[in-house]
């Protein structure tokens, strides 16, 4: 005898996409429960005291341009549920070996004014894209479909589908500008010679101008807490310490939405999936991993370029050539000797992150998937390169190689923080051409392994839940 339906929908995983999916279901007046394997909710949007008491560290993500720009999150009353955004003075700093730094300012004009011979080219590229963000962003943060403004989206696409290296070298003459764009494009976790890698540089740069690169006051966990608080206000439930090993472990429901990657879906639902669909999931490619370090510091990072103190996010990689070599090396399966390092210094702007006068800091570099190489010394050498004396500020450190990232969050397979490699074949149709649907009726994927992919925006969950509502209710 079939079990009586306990919920209209059940969501597996409490990352931002899982919580977004649950909220959409609850907003439709349906009963929904979220099951989370860990003792804390949030997936990649969590905080904890990793080093010393009183030092709040974000376990994975920390800076949220796409969260503040998410059409779905922006429509939620998250401020009423405790979320407060902090905007640093500049979105990004990129120090150079001459002791200066180039800044990605909130203003296109202010950024362009510091680019010398590239001032006009930068204005020409980013002024119209920034002005079009509201419509352009909705098309970018969505599944493959006919765009709202076809002409503008096509013009963006012609630029975005290029390799980032080609885009930087064709559009800019100054080595400083090329380095700035290379660092932003490297968030793609693709070689900068890969087709489509320019899209990440363009989207995140436009987001910096249109939205800023904010952090959540009190830590990333505050974003998750606000989402859960709002979900509960709608009647939704969240259960922690409830790992799901098989679909049969879940209460009976009409729809199941899984905020997991293809590998976990195969484990949870494998026997109930068609052989063809299972084979397609097995072919899904995971991307580079991340090697992360968190520090408790006695004071702020002693940057040679004082401008670095204006931004929460700092890119350490020097020139376009150096950044490209680092990303290409990691993609090919080796740890770069001088890795491109993404650094976040949130306590400069949020005093709740550390005791008075002290600071928190985290970085990661890209590494081969499931790499066993300890990149700690290489990362700290890159920081010392641009902030001599940094090591004297360290009170404690917590090292998270790819295996540790996956242990804390099973979705980070081999340390892949993007839910799968964003190659052209997997950028639009991920994990298969069925997108959110699976071969099993009533079972859906809603993780970053579906469009629009990586980033804290909740749109994967939003679109998956919309599809479930259309098909199952």
Secondary structure, DSSP 4 states (H G I P E B T S, - for coil): -PPPP-EEEEEE--SHHHHHHHHHHHHTT--EEEE-SSSSS-TTS-EE--SSTT--EESS--B-HHHHT-HHHHTS-GGGGT--EE--SEEEEEE-TTS-EEEE-SSHHHHHHTSGGGHHHHHHHHHHHHHTHHHHHHHHTS-S---TTHHHHHHHHHHHTS-HHHHHHHH--SHHHHHHHHHHHGGG-S-TTSTTHHHHHHHHHHHHHHT---EETT-THHHHHHHHHHHHHTT-EEESS---SSGGGSPPEEEEEE-S-HHHHHHHHGGGS-HHHHHHHHTPPP--EEEEEEEEESS----SSGGGGGEEEEEE--SHHHHHHHHHHHHTT---TT--EEEE-GGGT-GGGSSTT-EEEEEEEEE-TT-----HHHHHHHHHHHSTTGGGGEEEEEEE-HHHHHHH-TTSGGG-TTSS---HHHHSS-SSTTTTB-SSTTEEE-STTSTT-SSSS-HHHHHHHHHHHHHH-
